Amino acid sequence: MARTDNLYELPKDLPVPQDDGACDHLLGMGLPSVPLRSTADRLVDLAALRGRTVLYCYPRTGRPDRDPPQGWNEIPGARGCTPQSCAFRDHHRELQALGAEVFGLSTQSAEDQREAAQRLHLPFELLSDSELAFARALRLPTFEIAGLVLIRRLTLILSDGKIEKLFYPVFPPDKNAQEVAAWLSGNAPR
């Protein structure tokens, strides 16, 4: 298998994920208190945050020095975590101006996420749900590959610890930050 030479671009023939209803229960849900380790080496409890928070959940960021799991590109919605993170980086100021704090979340270790945050120059924190505590508490959709349990790509807009808006499935991932900014600009906080 070839190394992942270009993590920053999406292949043109990726399979498109379909809405399987796995997130239908989330809209309006209050978040449980589940402190998560961040790339700033602090614990973040999303349920305790006031105001609006954008939480984009993704399977895993690839690394230029490691092969992706075999069959990665064939899983609908799996590929694109790096372009999605870069898009949130590029739209970060706009999202802040719209009153939202941004976090990314995956089941990767805090160490892997620190590497990605540094390499991608992310101006926001990534959260590690390596124990799947948050994913299980919210019954988030997951999939398994190469012995890993990964969260399917979705984005939540939280308002005072409650899920106000849901984007699922997210495709293409590199356009998600734009979609979130457009929604925020058209929906003033309540």
C-alpha positions as CSV (number, residue, x, y, z in Angstrom):
1,M,0.0,0.0,0.0
2,A,1.3,3.4,-0.8
3,R,1.9,6.1,1.8
4,T,-0.7,8.8,2.1
5,D,1.2,11.3,0.0
6,N,-1.4,14.1,0.0
7,L,-3.6,14.2,3.1
8,Y,-4.7,17.7,2.1
9,E,-6.8,16.8,-1.0
10,L,-9.8,14.6,-1.4
11,P,-9.7,12.0,-4.2
12,K,-12.4,12.7,-6.8
13,D,-14.0,9.3,-6.6
14,L,-14.8,9.0,-2.9
15,P,-18.1,7.2,-2.0
16,V,-20.7,9.6,-0.6
17,P,-22.1,8.8,2.8
18,Q,-25.9,8.5,3.1
19,D,-28.0,9.6,6.1
20,D,-28.8,6.3,7.9
21,G,-30.7,8.0,10.7
22,A,-28.0,7.2,13.2
23,C,-28.1,10.9,14.5
24,D,-31.8,11.5,14.5
25,H,-31.9,11.3,18.3
26,L,-29.3,14.1,18.9
27,L,-31.1,17.3,18.0
28,G,-32.2,19.2,21.1
29,M,-30.3,16.8,23.4
30,G,-28.5,18.2,26.5
31,L,-24.9,17.0,26.7
32,P,-23.8,14.8,29.6
33,S,-20.8,15.9,31.6
34,V,-17.9,14.0,30.0
35,P,-14.5,15.8,30.5
36,L,-12.2,15.2,27.5
37,R,-8.4,15.8,27.3
38,S,-7.5,18.5,24.8
39,T,-4.4,19.3,22.8
40,A,-3.8,22.2,25.3
41,D,-3.4,19.4,27.9
42,R,-6.5,20.4,29.8
43,L,-9.9,18.8,30.5
44,V,-12.8,20.3,28.5
45,D,-16.4,19.5,29.6
46,L,-18.6,20.5,26.6
47,A,-21.7,20.4,28.7
48,A,-20.4,23.2,30.9
49,L,-19.5,25.6,28.1
50,R,-21.7,28.7,27.7
51,G,-22.6,30.3,24.4
52,R,-22.2,28.6,21.1
53,T,-19.7,25.8,20.4
54,V,-19.0,24.1,17.1
55,L,-17.9,20.5,17.6
56,Y,-16.8,18.7,14.5
57,C,-16.4,14.9,15.0
58,Y,-14.2,13.0,12.6
59,P,-12.8,9.5,12.3
60,R,-9.0,10.2,12.5
61,T,-6.4,12.5,11.0
62,G,-3.9,10.8,8.8
63,R,-0.2,11.2,9.2
64,P,2.2,11.6,6.3
65,D,4.6,9.0,7.9
66,R,1.9,6.3,8.2
67,D,-0.2,4.3,5.9
68,P,-4.0,4.6,6.3
69,P,-5.9,1.4,7.2
70,Q,-6.4,-0.8,4.1
71,G,-9.7,0.1,2.4
72,W,-9.9,3.6,4.0
73,N,-10.9,5.4,0.8
74,E,-13.7,2.9,0.2
75,I,-15.5,3.7,3.4
76,P,-18.1,6.4,2.8
77,G,-17.2,9.5,4.8
78,A,-13.9,8.2,6.2
79,R,-11.4,10.1,4.1
80,G,-11.1,13.9,4.5
81,C,-10.3,14.6,8.2
82,T,-7.2,16.7,7.3
83,P,-9.0,18.8,4.7
84,Q,-11.9,19.3,7.2
85,S,-9.6,20.4,10.0
86,C,-7.8,22.8,7.6
87,A,-11.1,24.3,6.5
88,F,-12.1,24.9,10.2
89,R,-8.6,26.4,10.7
90,D,-9.1,28.7,7.7
91,H,-12.7,29.7,8.8
92,H,-11.8,30.0,12.5
93,R,-11.8,33.8,12.8
94,E,-15.1,34.0,10.9
95,L,-16.6,31.4,13.3
96,Q,-15.3,33.3,16.3
97,A,-16.8,36.5,14.9
98,L,-20.1,34.7,14.6
99,G,-19.9,33.9,18.4
100,A,-18.7,30.3,18.3
101,E,-15.9,28.5,19.9
102,V,-14.5,25.6,17.8
103,F,-13.3,22.1,18.9
104,G,-12.5,19.0,16.9
105,L,-13.1,15.5,18.4
106,S,-12.0,12.0,17.5
107,T,-11.2,8.8,19.2
108,Q,-7.5,9.2,18.5
109,S,-5.0,9.6,21.4
110,A,-4.2,13.0,22.7
111,E,-0.6,12.4,21.4
112,D,-1.8,11.8,17.9
113,Q,-4.1,14.8,18.1
114,R,-1.3,17.1,19.4
115,E,0.8,16.0,16.3
116,A,-2.0,16.9,14.0
117,A,-2.8,20.2,15.7
118,Q,0.9,21.3,15.5
119,R,1.4,20.1,11.9
120,L,-1.8,21.7,10.7
121,H,-1.3,24.9,12.7
122,L,-4.8,24.6,14.2
123,P,-5.8,27.7,16.3
124,F,-8.3,25.6,18.3
125,E,-8.1,22.5,20.5
126,L,-8.8,19.0,19.5
127,L,-10.4,16.7,22.0
128,S,-9.6,13.0,22.6
129,D,-12.4,10.6,23.2
130,S,-10.0,7.6,23.1
131,E,-12.1,5.8,25.7
132,L,-15.3,6.4,23.7
133,A,-17.0,7.9,26.7
134,F,-18.5,10.9,24.9
135,A,-19.4,8.8,21.8
136,R,-21.2,6.2,23.9
137,A,-23.0,8.8,26.1
138,L,-24.4,10.4,23.0
139,R,-24.8,7.2,21.1
140,L,-22.8,8.7,18.2
141,P,-22.5,6.5,15.0
142,T,-19.2,4.7,14.8
143,F,-17.5,2.2,12.5
144,E,-14.6,-0.2,12.9
145,I,-11.5,-0.7,10.8
146,A,-8.2,-2.4,11.6
147,G,-9.2,-2.9,15.2
148,L,-10.1,0.8,15.7
149,V,-13.5,2.1,16.7
150,L,-14.0,5.5,15.0
151,I,-16.7,8.1,15.0
152,R,-18.5,8.8,11.8
153,R,-18.1,12.4,10.6
154,L,-20.7,14.8,12.0
155,T,-20.8,18.3,13.3
156,L,-22.8,19.7,16.2
157,I,-23.6,23.2,17.1
158,L,-24.0,23.5,20.8
159,S,-25.7,26.3,22.7
160,D,-25.2,26.3,26.4
161,G,-24.5,22.6,26.4
162,K,-27.5,21.6,24.3
163,I,-27.4,20.4,20.6
164,E,-28.9,23.2,18.6
165,K,-28.0,22.0,15.1
166,L,-26.6,18.9,13.5
167,F,-24.8,18.3,10.3
168,Y,-24.9,14.6,9.3
169,P,-23.6,13.1,7.1
170,V,-20.9,15.6,6.4
171,F,-19.8,15.5,2.7
172,P,-17.6,16.8,1.3
173,P,-15.7,17.4,4.5
174,D,-13.7,20.3,3.2
175,K,-16.9,22.3,2.8
176,N,-18.3,21.7,6.3
177,A,-16.7,24.8,7.9
178,Q,-18.3,27.0,5.2
179,E,-21.7,25.3,5.8
180,V,-21.4,25.9,9.5
181,A,-20.5,29.6,9.1
182,A,-23.4,30.1,6.7
183,W,-25.8,28.5,9.2
184,L,-24.4,30.6,12.1
185,S,-24.7,33.8,10.1
186,G,-28.4,33.1,9.4
187,N,-29.4,31.9,12.9
188,A,-28.8,34.3,15.7
189,P,-28.5,32.8,19.2
190,R,-31.8,32.4,21.0
